Amino acid sequence: MKEKLKILHLSAARNWGGGENHIENLCREFNGVDASTLNLILCVKNASFHKRLEISDLNFSTAPMLIKFDLRYVYKILKLVRKYHINLIHIHDSTALTLAVMATKLGKLPPFILSKKTSFPIKQRPRTLYKYNHPQIQKILCVSEKTKEVTSNSVKDTSKFTTIYHGTSMNKSSKPPFDLKNRFDIPNNKIVVGMIANHIRAKNLETWVRTINHIINVKNNKDFHFVQIGSFSDRSQKYLDLIKELKLDKHISLLGFIPNASALISQFDISLLTSQSEGIPQFIYESFYYKVPVVSTNVGGIPEIIEDGVNGMLSNPYEAQSLADKLIALSNDNKMMEKFAELSHQKLIENYTTRKMAEQTLAEYKKVLYGKN
C-alpha cells in the first residue's frame, strides 16, 4: 500500500496576497479530493498569513523571521520534516525556496515542488539560477503559460514544468464585512469601480491614479467612484500625494488591508486592474465568480483567461488613457457588461476552480513520489 501523503507547504511571505490565498485554497480543497493527505503550512510568525491561519481549521506551524534568511526558519523546516515524516515539500515563493535550499545543506530533505506564481523574469545571478535549478526540485507548477515561457529562460530542465491555473472556490459562504456605499458615503448613482491589490510595484497603482485622473479631470466624467483595497507599503505615500495633487480625493476610497476583501467584489460594478506584471491575479478569478466585468492590462497570463472584447476588456500596461476609455465605454453598455460577466463566470466554472487546481496538483505530487503510473 502506498504511503500516506504528508506535504509541507513553505511560505515566507509577510503580507497576505494571492500566493497565500492559493495555499489556503489548495489545502482546504485537498480535504475533498483526498482527505487522507496531511497538509502542514510553515509560515512566518506574526505575519498576516499566520494571523489568518490562526482563525482557520488548517494545520500550520510558524518560525520567526527577523531577517530575510533567518536560520530559525531553516531549522524549523528540518524539525517538521523529521517530526511528521514529510515526504514532499511544496515551496510557494522565492524566499521560501532560498530557505529550503539552505536547509538541504544541513540535513536530508524529501523532494521539492515549486509553485511559480509571477511572470517576473528570474534574475540572471549565479545564486538565483542555482536555487531555481536545484536538483531537489522535481516539478515547477506555473500559474500560467506566460509564466512557464518566462521561467523557461532560466531553468535548464524544462521537462519539470506544468501549468496549473489557480482559480477560485465555488463554495463561498462568507458575507461582505460591510456595505461600501453606506460606509464611505458613496452616492447610489455612482458606478463603483473596484480593485484589490497590495501596494507593490507590479500592481502599478500610479497608472491606476492616472486612469482615474483621465476620467474625472480630462473627460470630466464624474459618474464613477473608485475603491482600492490592499496592504499599504513604502510606495503608498507617493500614490496619496498624487491623488491629492490631482484633486481626486473625493472620487477615491483607499481602504488598506481588509480580511476577506474578496467578499466585497459583489458590490463592484466593474473590476479594474492596472498591473505592469502578473502571473494571473486572484482578483480576476474572484471577479469572474461574482459576475463583475473586468477591465485590465494585458500582462502575464491575463490574456489566457480574458479575450479582449469577448469576456472583458484589455489594454497595454501604462496606458492610462486607453484604460479610461475602455472603462467608460463598458460602463455605457449594460448588455456588454452582462455578456462579459456571464461568459467569464461560465469560463471559471469549466476551467478555473480550486477543486480542479487541487486535483491537478495532487496528480503532480503523485507523479513525483510514485511515478507516472
C-alpha positions, 0 to 999 in steps of 0.5 A: 500500500502506498504511503500516506501523503504528508506535504509541507507547504513553505511560505515566507511571505509577510503580507497576505496576497494571492500566493497565500490565498492559493495555499489556503485554497489548495489545502482546504480543497485537498480535504475533498479530493483526498482527505487522507493527505496531511497538509502542514503550512510553515509560515512566518510568525506574526505575519498576516498569513499566520494571523489568518491561519490562526482563525482557520481549521488548517494545520500550520506551524510558524518560525520567526523571521527577523531577517530575510534568511533567518536560520530559525526558519531553516531549522524549523523546516528540518524539525517538521520534516523529521517530526511528521515524516514529510515526504514532499515539500511544496515551496510557494515563493522565492524566499521560501525556496532560498530557505529550503535550499539552505536547509538541504545543506544541513540535513536530508530533505524529501523532494521539492515542488515549486509553485511559480506564481509571477511572470517576473523574469528570474534574475540572471545571478549565479545564486538565483539560477542555482536555487531555481535549478536545484536538483531537489526540485522535481516539478515547477507548477506555473500559474500560467503559460506566460509564466512557464515561457518566462521561467523557461529562460532560466531553468535548464530542465524544462521537462519539470514544468506544468501549468496549473491555473489557480482559480477560485472556490465555488463554495463561498459562504462568507458575507461582505464585512460591510456595505461600501456605499453606506460606509464611505458615503458613496452616492447610489448613482455612482458606478463603483469601480473596484480593485484589490491589490497590495501596494507593490510595484507590479500592481502599478497603482500610479497608472491606476491614479492616472486612469482615474485622473483621465476620467474625472479631470480630462473627460470630466466624467464624474459618474464613477467612484473608485475603491482600492483595497490592499496592504499599504507599503513604502510606495503608498505615500507617493500614490496619496500625494498624487491623488491629492495633487490631482484633486481626486480625493473625493472620487477615491476610497483607499481602504488598506488591508481588509480580511476577506476583501474578496467578499466585497467584489459583489458590490463592484460594478466593474473590476479594474486592474492596472498591473505592469506584471502578473502571473494571473491575479486572484482578483480576476478569478474572484471577479469572474465568480461574482459576475463583475466585468473586468477591465485590465492590462494585458500582462502575464497570463491575463490574456489566457483567461480574458479575450479582449472584447469577448469576456472583458476588456484589455489594454497595454500596461501604462496606458492610462488613457486607453484604460479610461476609455475602455472603462467608460465605454463598458460602463455605457453598455449594460448588455456588454457588461452582462455578456462579459460577466456571464461568459467569464463566470461560465469560463471559471466554472469549466476551467478555473476552480480550486477543486480542479487546481487541487486535483491537478496538483495532487496528480503532480505530487503523485507523479513525483513520489510514485511515478507516472503510473 
